[in-house]
Amino acid sequence: MRKMLFIIIAVLFSSCSQQSFFAPTQTATPSVTPTRTFVPTRTFVPINTPDPLARYQYSLPQIPEGFTWKMNPELDTIFLMPDGWFFNTEYCPMINFYETNVIDLSDIGQTCISQENPFEVGKYSTGQAVIVYKNVEDAEGLAQYIIYILATSPEFGLLFMGAQEDTIEFLKKFPTDIYMKDVHQTTQVINSWQYKTDTYTVYHLRVEADYLNETNDNKKKIVQYSAFAVKDRTYLMVFETPYDQWEKIMGKYSLLLDYLIIVYQ
């Protein structure tokens, strides 16, 4: 028997549901402060079917027209995808290492959905990625550390390993134009907050960022990160869109920030 963990990623954008988690001048890893309690776990017996999503379809929340549920069975994740968007597991914005926290590539999985076809444009303008770090000794600590690094690191995207020769070997595995376009720099922390339940804590960070190797509207973006831990896995959800389009995109696709569903033993 497997369980579904409904991760409510977006804590309502109203001030009453948010609590400050990170200040830009802070120098130490922030501590965890509870906000509110919610128990979203459901247990059920899956239907025997070759379609992995169909096994859980009847237990998924109702969604409006224009969206569908999409599953990556290799990562045991289910998420929302707008009609007309593109799905891939290659051109995701960040997959590797956070300073001294080195994770083997075999323990990293990724999924992306985007408004643009990444196989045509490479680095998409508007999209959402889910990165999963497996077999993590301190998954909760890594979730906090990721958010801290993303808020304070001068440049990030594909972050470098400790040894320069290891970094070079790693970057050889990816198209140069893709990983270079994703190098970006936080220019302002817009907001940070956390959402705590009896099962997990989600750490949120929204920033303005400059994409140093991009042009036009893609040079300045708003990026929202949400990180949390389930057992020995750390999950990072990344939503990005050009700065001038944030309000418009949120008006159409804010529902993408509301759910990430984890299927676990």
Order of alpha helices (4+ residues) and beta strands (2+ residues): beta-beta-beta-beta-beta-beta-alpha-beta-alpha-alpha-alpha-beta-beta-beta-beta-alpha-beta
